[in-house]
Amino acid sequence: MRGNEDSLKVGAVAKAAGVGVQALHYYERLGLLPKPKRSAANYRLYSSEAIRRVRFIKKAQAVGLTLEETKEILDLKDRGRAPCRKVAELGEKHLREIEVRLTQLRGYRRALEQALGAWTKENAPERKCAGEFCDLIERLP
């Protein structure tokens, strides 16, 4: 072992990276984190690079990448290849998916807005909700 560089226990890495210990174990099982060395007492011992890697994983998730996609990027880097082209490809894919989702959400918003307006006008405060569950939801397209 080289001083402190490869001697960070799982709790210290989790705290520094802003994740739970179980997340680190999960990333390890998925192959996102390399299997750490073990101490004589069988504790996992991570290098400081593990913190950077976990932070990268969390940032990738924040921009919409799946763990599988993130693994593809990390695998490229681990094999000495530049992952930027893959990142751009995935970014473009996610932008297209976001646009589709935004279109759907705008449609849902319009439908809900219309349904709420009609329902409010039709239902006097004393009237009970009609429909099997709630006609406000059941009448949505």
PyRosetta script that sets phi, psi and omega in degrees:
from pyrosetta import init, pose_from_sequence

init()
pose = pose_from_sequence("MRGNEDSLKVGAVAKAAGVGVQALHYYERLGLLPKPKRSAANYRLYSSEAIRRVRFIKKAQAVGLTLEETKEILDLKDRGRAPCRKVAELGEKHLREIEVRLTQLRGYRRALEQALGAWTKENAPERKCAGEFCDLIERLP")
pose.set_psi(1, 144.1)
pose.set_omega(1, -178.9)
pose.set_phi(2, -103.4)
pose.set_psi(2, 86.6)
pose.set_omega(2, 177.4)
pose.set_phi(3, 57.6)
pose.set_psi(3, -132.8)
pose.set_omega(3, -176.4)
pose.set_phi(4, -87.6)
pose.set_psi(4, -12.1)
pose.set_omega(4, -172.3)
pose.set_phi(5, -59.6)
pose.set_psi(5, -37.1)
pose.set_omega(5, -178.3)
pose.set_phi(6, -115.0)
pose.set_psi(6, 31.0)
pose.set_omega(6, -175.9)
pose.set_phi(7, -127.8)
pose.set_psi(7, 27.5)
pose.set_omega(7, 178.6)
pose.set_phi(8, -85.4)
pose.set_psi(8, 124.3)
pose.set_omega(8, 178.3)
pose.set_phi(9, -77.1)
pose.set_psi(9, 162.8)
pose.set_omega(9, -173.5)
pose.set_phi(10, -56.0)
pose.set_psi(10, -40.7)
pose.set_omega(10, -179.4)
pose.set_phi(11, -63.9)
pose.set_psi(11, -39.4)
pose.set_omega(11, 179.6)
pose.set_phi(12, -67.2)
pose.set_psi(12, -41.1)
pose.set_omega(12, 178.6)
pose.set_phi(13, -65.8)
pose.set_psi(13, -44.8)
pose.set_omega(13, 179.9)
pose.set_phi(14, -59.1)
pose.set_psi(14, -47.2)
pose.set_omega(14, -179.1)
pose.set_phi(15, -63.1)
pose.set_psi(15, -47.1)
pose.set_omega(15, -178.5)
pose.set_phi(16, -64.6)
pose.set_psi(16, -32.3)
pose.set_omega(16, -178.3)
pose.set_phi(17, -90.6)
pose.set_psi(17, -10.1)
pose.set_omega(17, 178.1)
pose.set_phi(18, 77.1)
pose.set_psi(18, 33.2)
pose.set_omega(18, 177.7)
pose.set_phi(19, -131.4)
pose.set_psi(19, 171.3)
pose.set_omega(19, 175.8)
pose.set_phi(20, -85.3)
pose.set_psi(20, 160.9)
pose.set_omega(20, 178.7)
pose.set_phi(21, -59.1)
pose.set_psi(21, -40.1)
pose.set_omega(21, -179.8)
pose.set_phi(22, -62.5)
pose.set_psi(22, -32.5)
pose.set_omega(22, 177.2)
pose.set_phi(23, -62.9)
pose.set_psi(23, -42.0)
pose.set_omega(23, 178.9)
pose.set_phi(24, -62.6)
pose.set_psi(24, -43.0)
pose.set_omega(24, 179.0)
pose.set_phi(25, -63.0)
pose.set_psi(25, -40.7)
pose.set_omega(25, 179.2)
pose.set_phi(26, -64.4)
pose.set_psi(26, -46.0)
pose.set_omega(26, 178.2)
pose.set_phi(27, -60.9)
pose.set_psi(27, -37.0)
pose.set_omega(27, 178.0)
pose.set_phi(28, -64.8)
pose.set_psi(28, -45.7)
pose.set_omega(28, 179.0)
pose.set_phi(29, -61.6)
pose.set_psi(29, -36.1)
pose.set_omega(29, -179.7)
pose.set_phi(30, -78.8)
pose.set_psi(30, -10.8)
pose.set_omega(30, -178.6)
pose.set_phi(31, 87.1)
pose.set_psi(31, 11.1)
pose.set_omega(31, 176.9)
pose.set_phi(32, -76.3)
pose.set_psi(32, -30.7)
pose.set_omega(32, 175.6)
pose.set_phi(33, -115.8)
pose.set_psi(33, 134.2)
pose.set_omega(33, 175.6)
pose.set_phi(34, -65.3)
pose.set_psi(34, 151.5)
pose.set_omega(34, 177.5)
pose.set_phi(35, -61.4)
pose.set_psi(35, 127.6)
pose.set_omega(35, -178.0)
pose.set_phi(36, -78.0)
pose.set_psi(36, 163.1)
pose.set_omega(36, 172.1)
pose.set_phi(37, -68.0)
pose.set_psi(37, 166.0)
pose.set_omega(37, 179.3)
pose.set_phi(38, -120.8)
pose.set_psi(38, 145.9)
pose.set_omega(38, 176.3)
pose.set_phi(39, -80.7)
pose.set_psi(39, 175.1)
pose.set_omega(39, 177.0)
pose.set_phi(40, -60.9)
pose.set_psi(40, -29.6)
pose.set_omega(40, 179.0)
pose.set_phi(41, -90.5)
pose.set_psi(41, 10.2)
pose.set_omega(41, 177.2)
pose.set_phi(42, 71.3)
pose.set_psi(42, 21.5)
pose.set_omega(42, 173.2)
pose.set_phi(43, -77.7)
pose.set_psi(43, 144.7)
pose.set_omega(43, 173.6)
pose.set_phi(44, -69.7)
pose.set_psi(44, 134.1)
pose.set_omega(44, 177.8)
pose.set_phi(45, -123.3)
pose.set_psi(45, 113.7)
pose.set_omega(45, -177.0)
pose.set_phi(46, -100.7)
pose.set_psi(46, 156.3)
pose.set_omega(46, 172.3)
pose.set_phi(47, -88.4)
pose.set_psi(47, 165.3)
pose.set_omega(47, 178.6)
pose.set_phi(48, -63.7)
pose.set_psi(48, -21.5)
pose.set_omega(48, 177.5)
pose.set_phi(49, -62.4)
pose.set_psi(49, -27.9)
pose.set_omega(49, 179.5)
pose.set_phi(50, -62.4)
pose.set_psi(50, -35.7)
pose.set_omega(50, 178.8)
pose.set_phi(51, -63.6)
pose.set_psi(51, -47.2)
pose.set_omega(51, 179.5)
pose.set_phi(52, -60.7)
pose.set_psi(52, -41.8)
pose.set_omega(52, -178.4)
pose.set_phi(53, -64.9)
pose.set_psi(53, -43.3)
pose.set_omega(53, 179.4)
pose.set_phi(54, -66.6)
pose.set_psi(54, -39.3)
pose.set_omega(54, 176.8)
pose.set_phi(55, -61.9)
pose.set_psi(55, -39.5)
pose.set_omega(55, 176.5)
pose.set_phi(56, -61.8)
pose.set_psi(56, -44.6)
pose.set_omega(56, 179.7)
pose.set_phi(57, -59.0)
pose.set_psi(57, -45.9)
pose.set_omega(57, -179.4)
pose.set_phi(58, -65.2)
pose.set_psi(58, -39.5)
pose.set_omega(58, 178.0)
pose.set_phi(59, -66.5)
pose.set_psi(59, -39.7)
pose.set_omega(59, 178.5)
pose.set_phi(60, -62.5)
pose.set_psi(60, -41.4)
pose.set_omega(60, 177.1)
pose.set_phi(61, -63.6)
pose.set_psi(61, -39.8)
pose.set_omega(61, -177.9)
pose.set_phi(62, -62.9)
pose.set_psi(62, -29.6)
pose.set_omega(62, 178.1)
pose.set_phi(63, -93.4)
pose.set_psi(63, 7.7)
pose.set_omega(63, 172.5)
pose.set_phi(64, 101.6)
pose.set_psi(64, 2.1)
pose.set_omega(64, 178.2)
pose.set_phi(65, -76.6)
pose.set_psi(65, 142.7)
pose.set_omega(65, 176.3)
pose.set_phi(66, -79.2)
pose.set_psi(66, 165.6)
pose.set_omega(66, 176.3)
pose.set_phi(67, -64.3)
pose.set_psi(67, -34.7)
pose.set_omega(67, 177.5)
pose.set_phi(68, -63.7)
pose.set_psi(68, -43.6)
pose.set_omega(68, 178.1)
pose.set_phi(69, -64.9)
pose.set_psi(69, -40.7)
pose.set_omega(69, 178.7)
pose.set_phi(70, -62.9)
pose.set_psi(70, -38.6)
pose.set_omega(70, 177.7)
pose.set_phi(71, -62.5)
pose.set_psi(71, -40.5)
pose.set_omega(71, 177.3)
pose.set_phi(72, -57.5)
pose.set_psi(72, -43.8)
pose.set_omega(72, -179.5)
pose.set_phi(73, -65.1)
pose.set_psi(73, -47.3)
pose.set_omega(73, -179.3)
pose.set_phi(74, -65.1)
pose.set_psi(74, -36.7)
pose.set_omega(74, 178.0)
pose.set_phi(75, -63.5)
pose.set_psi(75, -40.5)
pose.set_omega(75, 176.8)
pose.set_phi(76, -60.0)
pose.set_psi(76, -47.9)
pose.set_omega(76, -179.7)
pose.set_phi(77, -61.5)
pose.set_psi(77, -42.0)
pose.set_omega(77, -179.8)
pose.set_phi(78, -64.3)
pose.set_psi(78, -27.1)
pose.set_omega(78, 178.3)
pose.set_phi(79, -89.7)
pose.set_psi(79, 8.4)
pose.set_omega(79, 176.4)
pose.set_phi(80, 81.5)
pose.set_psi(80, 14.9)
pose.set_omega(80, -179.9)
pose.set_phi(81, -103.7)
pose.set_psi(81, 147.6)
pose.set_omega(81, 177.9)
pose.set_phi(82, -75.0)
pose.set_psi(82, 124.1)
pose.set_omega(82, -176.4)
pose.set_phi(83, -89.1)
pose.set_psi(83, 1.7)
pose.set_omega(83, -171.6)
pose.set_phi(84, -60.7)
pose.set_psi(84, -37.8)
pose.set_omega(84, 179.0)
pose.set_phi(85, -63.3)
pose.set_psi(85, -41.2)
pose.set_omega(85, 178.3)
pose.set_phi(86, -65.4)
pose.set_psi(86, -40.7)
pose.set_omega(86, 179.1)
pose.set_phi(87, -62.2)
pose.set_psi(87, -43.8)
pose.set_omega(87, 179.3)
pose.set_phi(88, -63.7)
pose.set_psi(88, -41.6)
pose.set_omega(88, 178.6)
pose.set_phi(89, -61.1)
pose.set_psi(89, -46.1)
pose.set_omega(89, 178.9)
pose.set_phi(90, -66.6)
pose.set_psi(90, -37.4)
pose.set_omega(90, 178.0)
pose.set_phi(91, -61.9)
pose.set_psi(91, -43.6)
pose.set_omega(91, 178.2)
pose.set_phi(92, -63.8)
pose.set_psi(92, -41.5)
pose.set_omega(92, 178.0)
pose.set_phi(93, -60.2)
pose.set_psi(93, -45.5)
pose.set_omega(93, -178.7)
pose.set_phi(94, -68.3)
pose.set_psi(94, -34.9)
pose.set_omega(94, 176.3)
pose.set_phi(95, -61.7)
pose.set_psi(95, -42.7)
pose.set_omega(95, 177.6)
pose.set_phi(96, -61.8)
pose.set_psi(96, -43.3)
pose.set_omega(96, 179.1)
pose.set_phi(97, -63.7)
pose.set_psi(97, -38.4)
pose.set_omega(97, 178.7)
pose.set_phi(98, -64.7)
pose.set_psi(98, -42.6)
pose.set_omega(98, 178.7)
pose.set_phi(99, -60.6)
pose.set_psi(99, -43.0)
pose.set_omega(99, 177.8)
pose.set_phi(100, -62.3)
pose.set_psi(100, -44.9)
pose.set_omega(100, -178.7)
pose.set_phi(101, -64.7)
pose.set_psi(101, -40.9)
pose.set_omega(101, 178.1)
pose.set_phi(102, -63.0)
pose.set_psi(102, -39.8)
pose.set_omega(102, 176.9)
pose.set_phi(103, -61.1)
pose.set_psi(103, -45.3)
pose.set_omega(103, 177.6)
pose.set_phi(104, -61.5)
pose.set_psi(104, -44.9)
pose.set_omega(104, -178.8)
pose.set_phi(105, -63.7)
pose.set_psi(105, -38.6)
pose.set_omega(105, 177.1)
pose.set_phi(106, -62.4)
pose.set_psi(106, -40.0)
pose.set_omega(106, 177.6)
pose.set_phi(107, -64.4)
pose.set_psi(107, -43.8)
pose.set_omega(107, 178.2)
pose.set_phi(108, -62.7)
pose.set_psi(108, -40.1)
pose.set_omega(108, -179.9)
pose.set_phi(109, -62.3)
pose.set_psi(109, -47.6)
pose.set_omega(109, 179.2)
pose.set_phi(110, -59.9)
pose.set_psi(110, -45.6)
pose.set_omega(110, -178.7)
pose.set_phi(111, -62.7)
pose.set_psi(111, -42.9)
pose.set_omega(111, -179.9)
pose.set_phi(112, -67.6)
pose.set_psi(112, -41.8)
pose.set_omega(112, 179.0)
pose.set_phi(113, -60.5)
pose.set_psi(113, -45.1)
pose.set_omega(113, 178.3)
pose.set_phi(114, -64.9)
pose.set_psi(114, -44.2)
pose.set_omega(114, -179.0)
pose.set_phi(115, -63.7)
pose.set_psi(115, -42.6)
pose.set_omega(115, 179.1)
pose.set_phi(116, -63.5)
pose.set_psi(116, -43.3)
pose.set_omega(116, 179.4)
pose.set_phi(117, -61.4)
pose.set_psi(117, -47.5)
pose.set_omega(117, -180.0)
pose.set_phi(118, -66.2)
pose.set_psi(118, -43.5)
pose.set_omega(118, -177.1)
pose.set_phi(119, -64.1)
pose.set_psi(119, -41.5)
pose.set_omega(119, -179.5)
pose.set_phi(120, -62.6)
pose.set_psi(120, -41.1)
pose.set_omega(120, -179.9)
pose.set_phi(121, -68.5)
pose.set_psi(121, -37.7)
pose.set_omega(121, -176.5)
pose.set_phi(122, -77.2)
pose.set_psi(122, -26.6)
pose.set_omega(122, -172.3)
pose.set_phi(123, -106.5)
pose.set_psi(123, 107.9)
pose.set_omega(123, 174.3)
pose.set_phi(124, -70.6)
pose.set_psi(124, 154.6)
pose.set_omega(124, -177.9)
pose.set_phi(125, -54.5)
pose.set_psi(125, -29.7)
pose.set_omega(125, -177.5)
pose.set_phi(126, -82.5)
pose.set_psi(126, -15.9)
pose.set_omega(126, -178.5)
pose.set_phi(127, -75.0)
pose.set_psi(127, 138.7)
pose.set_omega(127, 177.4)
pose.set_phi(128, -84.0)
pose.set_psi(128, 158.5)
pose.set_omega(128, 179.4)
pose.set_phi(129, -61.6)
pose.set_psi(129, 132.4)
pose.set_omega(129, 178.6)
pose.set_phi(130, -96.6)
pose.set_psi(130, 172.5)
pose.set_omega(130, 178.7)
pose.set_phi(131, 93.0)
pose.set_psi(131, 166.6)
pose.set_omega(131, -178.2)
pose.set_phi(132, -64.8)
pose.set_psi(132, -44.5)
pose.set_omega(132, 178.6)
pose.set_phi(133, -110.9)
pose.set_psi(133, -66.9)
pose.set_omega(133, 177.0)
pose.set_phi(134, -158.6)
pose.set_psi(134, 118.4)
pose.set_omega(134, -175.3)
pose.set_phi(135, -65.1)
pose.set_psi(135, -23.6)
pose.set_omega(135, 176.9)
pose.set_phi(136, -59.3)
pose.set_psi(136, -44.9)
pose.set_omega(136, 179.3)
pose.set_phi(137, -79.6)
pose.set_psi(137, -40.6)
pose.set_omega(137, -176.5)
pose.set_phi(138, -64.5)
pose.set_psi(138, -27.0)
pose.set_omega(138, -179.4)
pose.set_phi(139, -84.0)
pose.set_psi(139, -7.9)
pose.set_omega(139, 178.8)
pose.set_phi(140, -65.6)
pose.set_psi(140, 142.4)
pose.set_omega(140, 179.2)
pose.set_phi(141, -67.2)
pose.dump_pdb("model.pdb")
